[in-house]
């Protein structure tokens, strides 16, 4: 009775056409006897060891499990569009299609003459508004000289500032002198009237004393005249003098009252003139401040426009889609003039996930990218990661998408792009994406189809 291993060896030898048992003897000779006793004793054990090792490896050894997807390179979030908001006439072009540029490099220039003229005119008005505002503020504060606004510091050596400064300084001195003269004239009139009142008060005291003496003398003389010691004419003369003294005192008091009224009027006029002057000054100052703010924004706008006549690269990369080709040509506002494909930026690959594989692919899984457009021997596998998976199924769009699918995005790092060793990646390049879903044994790969088939067997409607 043969052992199971001997039976297995016999069964394998039955398929070997060069087995000694199947070879016919040569004509005219006898076959050489072959000794297989030693080899036959070892071969079963060799085959058995190999079978056991293979079975153990198939059951235990892990093999990366993955889902193979077809994808293409997209430019989502990568290309930087170069536009001009206002447009203009091209004066020079510094790049051509395919040029490598750094961030901030000059791409092309627009003719700045019109913008420079607008800026110069706005700056003249702006300087004049600032100088006028400085003069008005100094007048309001009663400063001995004009205190110039701090915003004029950039223009201290500008001849336009010097000219405006000379005009406003002259106006400051003239207005200051005019106000001083006007106020001085009123003050002098008030001082004169006050001096008159002081003189009247000095004259009023002796006049009052004179009236008191005359009143006493009239009273005494009346008594003497009644007794016949003094003529009546003497009494009448004294009474006339007393009356004149009273009239003179009344006139002094009236003059003093008149002067006080005049003083009050002049003081009101003095205060009114100052208030009117300040009111006009405040009105002018408000207008100057409004003009200052408006012109400041206008100057900033023209400076921004002037800076934008130099169109610079928004990022380091390669110039593609260049549409600016003619010096003197017109650039339309808001239209794309070129694009910059950034260097060392992550690649985005869009891949189709079959609907029966959607349970195996999700965001965060690692993936290997193979660019089939390059030599597969010299091009390394680029590591990536699933960025997102679509939430809903996309309908088939033959021939690009022959079957329904879920859209997945796989992103590479800048380091992964550098692994390509300078190879140019363009939108639309085909990419084979292997999404790593875990590890499985070789035996699992062999038995999985059978398990699936058995699970579906003996079911109605299958």
Buried (B, 14 or more C-beta within 10 A) or exposed (E): EEEEEBEBBEEEBEEEEEEEEEEEEEEEEEEEEEEEEEEEEEBBEEBBEEEEEEEEEBEEEEEEBBBEBBBBBBBEEBBBEBBBEBBBBBBEBBBEEEBEBEEEBBBBBBBBEBBBEBBEEBBBBBBBBBBBBBBBBBBBEEBEEBEBBEBBEEBEEBEBBEBBBEEBBEBBEEBBEEBEEBBEEBBEBBEBBBEBBEEBEEBBEEBBEBBEEBBEBBEEBBEEBEEEEBEEEBBEEBBEBBEEBBEBBEEBEEBBEEBEEBBEBBBEBBEEBBEEBBEEBEEBBEBBBEBBEBBBEBBEBBBEBBEBBBBBBBBBBBBBBBBBEEEEEEBEEEEEBBBBBBBEBBBBBBBBBBEEBBEBBBEEBBBBBBBEBBEEEEBBBBBBBBBEBBEEEBEEEEEEBEEBBBBBBBBBBEEBBEBBEEBEBEBEBEBBBBBBBEEBBBBBEEEEEEEEEEEEEEEEEE
